[in-house]
């Protein structure tokens, strides 16, 4: 497995940020990804809890009301 990648044979074009890689692994990329960001289904390593993470692309400036 690559750092921030997925387990097994599936690979993604998106990697998790270093701040998340130690605690989460990518399960799959979600098809709802858009021009500004990618959505990933991730799983927490310690208890297999699943979450959705939105990873914004470089050079995307977020409006403070969005966050």
Backbone as CSV, one residue per row, in Angstrom:
resi,resn,N_x,N_y,N_z,CA_x,CA_y,CA_z,C_x,C_y,C_z
1,UNK,0.841,-1.188,0.000,0.000,0.000,0.000,0.881,1.244,0.000
2,UNK,0.528,2.237,-0.788,1.232,3.509,-0.788,0.714,4.352,0.371
3,UNK,1.559,5.242,0.896,1.082,6.155,1.929,-0.118,6.932,1.411
4,UNK,-1.211,6.885,2.148,-2.387,7.629,1.766,-3.194,6.972,0.683
5,UNK,-2.715,5.837,0.181,-3.429,5.112,-0.859,-4.441,4.160,-0.277
6,UNK,-4.829,3.186,-1.058,-5.839,2.233,-0.628,-5.205,0.887,-0.366
7,UNK,-5.864,0.079,0.433,-5.401,-1.277,0.672,-5.722,-2.139,-0.537
8,UNK,-4.995,-3.217,-0.717,-5.287,-4.145,-1.798,-4.823,-3.626,-3.139
9,UNK,-5.509,-4.050,-4.199,-5.064,-3.730,-5.550,-5.627,-2.421,-6.088
10,UNK,-6.661,-1.871,-5.461,-7.269,-0.633,-5.946,-6.336,0.544,-5.684
11,UNK,-6.202,1.432,-6.648,-5.382,2.635,-6.499,-6.229,3.858,-6.798
12,UNK,-5.861,4.978,-6.193,-6.566,6.231,-6.454,-5.569,7.264,-6.938
13,UNK,-6.078,8.296,-7.562,-5.230,9.401,-7.997,-5.019,10.402,-6.872
14,UNK,-5.829,10.299,-5.835,-5.775,11.217,-4.704,-5.148,10.526,-3.504
15,UNK,-4.245,11.207,-2.833,-3.663,10.698,-1.600,-4.175,11.511,-0.426
16,UNK,-4.208,10.895,0.721,-4.588,11.607,1.940,-3.458,12.527,2.374
17,UNK,-3.801,13.656,2.981,-2.771,14.520,3.555,-2.034,13.777,4.669
18,UNK,-0.801,14.158,4.902,0.008,13.509,5.954,-0.685,13.511,7.304
19,UNK,-1.454,14.550,7.584,-2.123,14.647,8.884,-3.192,13.571,9.073
20,UNK,-3.657,12.943,7.988,-4.695,11.907,8.081,-4.177,10.492,7.838
21,UNK,-3.047,10.374,7.161,-2.554,9.068,6.726,-2.296,8.085,7.873
22,UNK,-1.840,8.563,9.008,-1.547,7.659,10.120,-2.806,7.045,10.708
23,UNK,-3.915,7.755,10.628,-5.143,7.298,11.267,-6.181,6.718,10.310
24,UNK,-6.076,7.024,9.023,-7.100,6.613,8.059,-6.492,5.949,6.836
25,UNK,-7.280,5.104,6.194,-6.910,4.521,4.908,-8.067,4.761,3.935
26,UNK,-7.749,4.908,2.667,-8.769,5.131,1.642,-9.436,3.807,1.305
27,UNK,-10.761,3.811,1.322,-11.534,2.646,0.902,-11.844,2.773,-0.588
28,UNK,-12.328,3.958,-0.995,-12.587,4.195,-2.417,-12.787,5.676,-2.687
29,UNK,-12.583,6.038,-3.953,-12.922,7.384,-4.399,-14.418,7.388,-4.696
30,UNK,-15.084,8.485,-4.353,-16.517,8.592,-4.609,-16.738,9.348,-5.916
31,UNK,-17.725,8.933,-6.667,-17.957,9.483,-7.999,-18.477,10.920,-7.981
32,UNK,-18.804,11.452,-6.829,-19.333,12.819,-6.724,-18.230,13.875,-6.755
33,UNK,-17.002,13.490,-7.032,-15.908,14.452,-7.082,-16.170,15.496,-8.145
34,UNK,-15.684,16.710,-7.893,-15.938,17.803,-8.826,-14.670,18.510,-9.231
35,UNK,-14.826,19.712,-9.755,-13.692,20.471,-10.268,-12.794,21.018,-9.156
36,UNK,-13.360,21.252,-7.969,-12.582,21.848,-6.881,-12.004,20.838,-5.909
37,UNK,-12.621,19.655,-5.803,-12.216,18.715,-4.763,-12.562,17.280,-5.145
38,UNK,-11.948,16.352,-4.419,-12.258,14.929,-4.556,-12.876,14.451,-3.248
39,UNK,-13.828,13.542,-3.363,-14.436,12.925,-2.186,-13.917,11.505,-2.056
40,UNK,-13.529,11.155,-0.843,-12.995,9.827,-0.573,-13.741,9.192,0.585
41,UNK,-14.036,7.929,0.459,-14.530,7.147,1.585,-13.293,6.606,2.283
42,UNK,-13.143,6.935,3.565,-11.976,6.488,4.327,-12.426,5.656,5.520
43,UNK,-11.482,4.898,6.043,-11.754,4.042,7.195,-10.693,4.317,8.255
44,UNK,-11.146,4.549,9.491,-10.212,4.799,10.584,-9.538,3.487,10.953
45,UNK,-8.233,3.486,11.038,-7.458,2.262,11.258,-7.756,1.586,12.599
46,UNK,-8.003,2.376,13.637,-8.141,1.757,14.976,-9.470,1.039,15.197
47,UNK,-10.537,1.477,14.499,-11.830,0.848,14.761,-12.681,0.635,13.509
48,UNK,-12.090,0.852,12.340,-12.781,0.651,11.055,-13.996,1.557,10.842
49,UNK,-14.117,2.643,11.611,-15.208,3.599,11.396,-14.998,4.283,10.051
50,UNK,-16.058,4.412,9.294,-15.962,5.003,7.962,-16.423,6.451,7.978
51,UNK,-15.737,7.270,7.193,-16.029,8.692,7.065,-15.848,9.095,5.601
52,UNK,-16.402,10.237,5.238,-16.165,10.822,3.921,-15.271,12.037,4.125
53,UNK,-14.223,12.117,3.317,-13.263,13.218,3.391,-13.297,13.962,2.067
54,UNK,-13.325,15.281,2.149,-13.274,16.118,0.956,-11.883,16.730,0.882
55,UNK,-11.158,16.393,-0.178,-9.798,16.878,-0.366,-9.818,17.934,-1.470
56,UNK,-9.564,19.191,-1.092,-9.561,20.277,-2.069,-8.267,20.254,-2.872
57,UNK,-8.388,20.599,-4.136,-7.227,20.640,-5.022,-6.380,21.867,-4.711
58,UNK,-5.122,21.782,-5.130,-4.212,22.918,-4.950,-4.793,24.144,-5.639
59,UNK,-4.483,25.278,-5.115,-4.884,26.570,-5.679,-6.376,26.861,-5.546
60,UNK,-7.111,26.043,-4.821,-8.523,26.337,-4.559,-8.574,27.158,-3.281
61,UNK,-9.161,28.333,-3.376,-9.291,29.215,-2.218,-10.718,29.097,-1.707
62,UNK,-10.849,28.708,-0.434,-12.157,28.514,0.152,-12.696,29.802,0.744
63,UNK,-13.965,30.015,0.565,-14.665,31.109,1.216,-14.818,30.718,2.683
64,UNK,-14.546,31.596,3.615,-14.611,31.259,5.030,-15.982,30.775,5.460
65,UNK,-17.042,31.196,4.760,-18.394,30.730,5.078,-18.587,29.262,4.689
66,UNK,-17.777,28.777,3.750,-17.859,27.390,3.315,-17.338,26.438,4.368
67,UNK,-16.286,26.844,5.031,-15.642,26.003,6.038,-16.438,26.109,7.279
